[in-house]
Each structure stands twice: as C-alpha cells, then as structure tokens.
Amino acid sequence: MAEVIAAASETAAAIARIAAEPASVAERAEQMLELLRRVVPCEAASISVRDPERQGRFALAATGEVAALHAYYESREGDAEMDRLGLNRPTPPLLLADLAVPAAETLAWQEYLWPAGFGGSVGVGLFTRDGRHVGHLTALTESASRPTVVDRDLLGAVTGLMAHAIDRMRTIRAAAGLVRDAAAGAVLTRGGNVGPLPGLPTHRVLAPGSLALAEAAERLDAGDAYAVFLHPAPGSDSDAGALLKVSVLDCDEGPDHLRGVVLVSPPPDLRGMSHRELQVLGLVLEDWPDERIAQALGTTTKEVADCVHRSMDLLDAPSRTGLVIRALREGLFLPRRTVTAA
C-alpha cells in the first residue's frame, strides 16, 4: 500500500507540473500518456475529448495501436453505449470487469477491441471540479489480467489533475482576460451554440440567435483571430442609443466543439464619431457604394460622403482604404446586420 501511495503521489506531482506548462492541450495530453505508460503498463492508450454536438469522442493524444478504439469513439453507436454504461458521468476508473454489463454484450469489445487483439482495459471520464466533462482516458492491454486493481486505483488518484491539465476552458479564460474591460462573456461552439464562460456573467446581446453572435460567427468564419465591433445596448434607441463593445477571440484549438469566446464591454472612446457615421462605416467595410449605403439608411449620397470624409478626419485616415483598416482595428463601426436590422 505504501508503494501505491508513493507512486500516486509522484505521478500527481508530475501531472501537476505538466498542467502548469505553457503548452497546448494536445501536448500536455501526450506528456501525460508518456508518464502513465510508465506507471500503468499497457500496449495502447488514448486521451480523447467528447464533442456533444457531433456525439463522439475525438483523440487529443494516443500511443500504440488505437485505430479500433478511435473508430469506436467516433461512432454515434459508441457514444450512445458509453452513455448507457455511465461513462459520460463522473465515476471512478473502471476495469473491464467493473462494467455494468458483461464485455461480451458491448459493442466496444465485440466489434472493435477483441478483434484488434486486446484483452483488458481501464477507462475513466475526465471531469473538472465544477463537473464539466473535458475528456476520457482509456488504457488497453493484450492480457486480460492487466490492468490491475492497483493500476485502477492509481489512476483514480490523478484523474482530477488530468482533467485540469486538458481543460480548454483554462486557455479560453486566459484569452478572455486579455480584454481587461470585459463585463460579460460567452463561449461560441462550432455548431453555433452558445455556452457560459466561467468567471463572467452572460449578457442579453449574447443570447442564442442574437445579431452579435451572428456577427461573431461570421468573423470567425472569415479567419479572424481577433475582431471587435460595436453593438446597440439592449433597450436603447437603435438610431442614436447607447453602444457596447463586442470582442471576438478565436479559440479553435483541438478537436472539440469549442470555437471562440465573445465578450461584452463598455463602449470605447468613439473619437467624436456620431451614430450615423458608425453606421456608414459598417457598410463601407462591406465595400458598399455610397448609393447603396444611402438607400439602406434612407439618406442621401451627399450625407454618406460627408460621413466618410468626417470619419477620415476623426480617425486620421489618409484614404477610404485607410479608414477601413483603422475602423476594423479599433472596432469603431456598427456591423451591417445591426444597421440593416435597425
């Protein structure tokens, strides 16, 4: 028992060091697998993340012949079976003998793992302290006598640390911290859904289906690593009311469903620009001609031209192209979908 406790303590300390390194989630997962194979001998192992939108698990890191395991993970049937077996809920690590049903009755072993030559396994969901399911660890052996109860219990002592090491929300929260005046935020997924950003409240402009989220998704689709724009504050007059700053950060790292973070802040210094000038700029950024802008805003081409020239003076832009660059950089514009929806 003393040896097990010592091994668990050493392993925990090593994983804590890996978690603290300035590396990608995938790199930390690879380091943890290398470490674990030394203390839990196995022929193959994998750390995967679960994507609830695609209903499957996708590899972060792997070692050994894991093709059969990953094929099972990526199937909808496999995800549904793991849910039935309780593997999508926080549980201690499970050996093959610990499963709720005999292995012979599972899709995993009948169609994937036994045909691939494996005889034993230990697996565990990786959950953060606040209950988020961030991944899954599986170790496979050729022998049915391994892994052992000792191996299982050693893994049970470090799974919380492993979850912390591969928790992408840590990176996302750190990125969000770069926008120091952010007062609210949300996480945008690949499927267009929105979720909470731990540490910040949500906001009405970040509600599902909102114009702000649609603009954020468009900016991410365009390949922007960072974007900033203005948005009318809820309940304000869309033609002259209060404005908010919306920042978008690309966090698309790894195979999971998390795509970006959207943050809401008080408005920046508008540099003396009027609401109408900010509307015009949003349409200039779309490369609309003055005639089309005037028609969309119900005004004249002269007013549009005057707005453009005044904006150039206020932003110290030498040309219309320079005006676009500076407006994008400083986020001093109201996006097209906000303007045309007004």
Residue pairs with C-beta under 8 A, 6 or more apart in sequence:
4 150
4 153
4 154
7 39
7 154
8 153
8 154
8 157
8 158
11 35
11 36
11 39
11 154
11 157
11 158
12 157
12 158
12 161
14 35
15 32
15 35
15 158
15 161
15 162
15 165
16 161
18 28
18 31
18 32
18 35
18 165
19 28
19 161
19 164
19 165
21 27
21 28
21 31
23 31
24 253
24 254
25 60
25 165
25 166
25 167
25 168
25 171
25 253
25 254
26 60
26 61
26 254
28 165
28 166
29 47
29 60
29 61
29 135
29 165
29 166
30 61
32 47
32 61
32 162
32 165
32 166
33 45
33 46
33 47
33 61
33 62
33 63
34 63
36 45
36 137
36 139
36 155
37 45
37 63
37 139
39 154
40 122
40 139
40 147
40 151
40 154
40 155
41 141
41 146
42 64
42 139
42 140
42 141
42 146
42 147
43 64
43 65
43 118
43 140
43 141
43 142
44 62
44 63
44 64
44 65
44 66
44 69
44 118
44 139
44 140
45 62
45 63
45 64
45 66
45 137
45 138
45 139
45 140
46 59
46 61
46 62
46 63
46 66
46 69
46 70
46 73
46 137
46 138
47 59
47 60
47 61
47 62
47 126
47 135
47 136
47 137
47 162
47 166
48 57
48 58
48 59
48 60
48 70
48 73
48 135
48 136
48 138
49 57
49 58
49 60
49 134
49 135
49 136
49 166
49 168
49 254
49 255
49 256
50 56
50 57
50 79
50 88
50 133
50 135
50 136
50 256
51 57
51 58
51 255
51 256
51 257
52 257
53 189
53 190
53 191
53 193
53 257
54 257
55 76
55 79
55 80
56 73
56 74
56 75
56 76
56 78
56 79
57 73
57 74
57 78
57 79
57 82
57 136
58 73
58 74
58 255
58 256
59 66
59 70
59 73
59 255
60 135
60 166
60 254
60 255
62 70
64 140
65 116
65 117
66 140
67 116
68 112
68 113
68 115
68 116
68 118
69 112
69 113
69 116
69 138
69 140
71 112
72 78
72 107
72 108
72 111
72 112
72 113
73 79
73 136
77 107
78 107
78 108
78 112
81 106
81 107
81 108
82 88
82 108
82 136
85 99
85 100
85 101
85 106
86 100
87 94
87 123
87 125
87 136
88 125
88 133
89 125
90 125
90 127
90 131
91 124
91 125
92 124
92 152
92 156
93 122
93 123
93 124
93 137
93 152
93 153
93 155
93 156
93 159
94 122
94 123
94 124
94 152
95 120
95 121
95 122
95 147
95 149
95 152
96 103
96 109
96 120
96 121
96 122
96 144
98 152
99 106
103 109
104 110
113 121
113 140
117 142
118 140
118 141
118 142
119 141
119 142
119 143
119 144
120 140
120 141
120 142
120 143
120 144
120 145
120 146
120 147
121 138
121 139
121 140
121 141
121 147
122 138
122 139
122 147
122 151
122 152
122 155
123 136
123 137
123 138
123 139
124 136
124 137
124 155
124 156
124 159
125 133
125 135
125 136
126 133
126 134
126 135
126 136
126 137
126 159
126 162
126 163
126 166
127 133
127 134
127 159
127 160
127 163
128 134
128 160
128 163
128 164
128 167
128 169
129 160
129 164
130 198
132 167
132 169
134 163
134 166
134 167
134 168
134 169
135 162
135 163
135 166
137 155
137 159
137 162
139 147
139 151
139 155
141 147
164 170
168 251
168 253
168 254
168 256
168 258
169 187
169 198
169 258
171 251
171 253
172 187
172 197
172 251
172 258
172 261
173 197
173 198
173 199
175 249
175 251
175 261
176 182
176 185
176 197
176 199
176 200
176 249
176 261
176 263
178 249
179 247
179 249
179 263
179 265
181 245
181 265
181 266
182 200
182 247
182 263
182 264
182 265
183 200
183 201
183 203
183 264
183 265
183 266
184 200
184 201
184 202
184 203
184 206
184 263
184 264
185 197
185 200
185 202
185 203
185 206
185 261
185 262
185 263
185 264
186 194
186 195
186 196
186 197
186 202
186 203
186 206
186 213
186 261
186 262
187 194
187 195
187 196
187 197
187 251
187 258
187 259
187 260
187 261
187 262
188 194
188 213
188 216
188 217
188 220
188 259
188 260
188 261
188 262
189 195
189 257
189 258
189 259
190 252
190 257
190 258
190 259
191 257
192 217
193 208
194 206
194 207
194 208
194 213
194 262
196 202
197 261
197 263
200 263
203 264
204 210
204 234
205 211
205 212
205 231
205 233
205 234
205 244
205 246
205 264
206 212
206 213
206 262
206 264
207 213
211 231
211 335
211 337
211 338
211 341
212 231
212 246
212 262
212 264
213 262
214 337
215 229
215 231
215 246
215 335
215 337
215 338
216 227
216 246
216 248
216 260
216 262
219 227
219 229
219 248
220 248
220 250
220 252
220 259
220 260
224 248
224 250
225 249
225 250
226 247
226 248
226 249
226 250
227 247
227 248
227 328
227 331
228 245
228 246
228 247
228 248
228 330
228 331
229 245
229 246
229 282
229 331
229 333
229 334
229 335
230 243
230 244
230 245
230 246
230 267
230 278
230 331
230 332
230 333
230 334
230 335
230 338
231 243
231 244
231 245
231 246
231 264
231 334
231 335
231 338
232 238
232 241
232 242
232 243
232 244
232 334
232 338
232 342
233 241
233 242
233 243
233 244
235 241
236 242
236 243
238 338
238 341
238 342
239 275
239 342
240 275
241 275
242 267
243 267
243 270
243 275
243 278
243 334
244 264
244 265
244 266
244 267
245 264
245 265
245 266
245 267
245 268
245 331
246 262
246 263
246 264
246 265
246 331
247 262
247 263
247 265
247 331
248 260
248 261
248 262
248 263
249 260
249 261
249 263
250 259
250 260
251 258
251 259
251 260
251 261
252 258
252 259
252 260
268 330
268 331
268 332
270 278
270 332
271 314
271 315
271 330
271 332
272 314
273 281
273 311
273 314
273 315
273 332
274 307
275 334
276 297
276 299
276 303
276 307
277 307
277 310
277 311
277 314
278 332
278 333
278 334
279 297
279 334
279 339
279 342
280 293
280 297
280 304
280 307
280 308
280 311
281 307
281 311
281 323
281 327
281 332
281 333
281 334
282 333
282 334
282 335
282 336
282 338
282 339
283 292
283 293
283 296
283 297
283 336
283 339
284 293
284 308
284 320
284 323
284 324
284 327
284 333
285 324
285 327
285 328
285 333
285 335
285 336
286 336
288 296
290 301
290 304
290 305
290 308
291 301
293 301
293 304
294 300
294 301
294 303
294 304
296 339
296 340
297 304
297 339
308 320
308 323
311 317
311 323
311 327
312 318
312 319
312 320
312 322
312 323
315 323
315 326
315 327
315 330
315 332
316 326
317 323
317 325
317 326
326 332
327 333
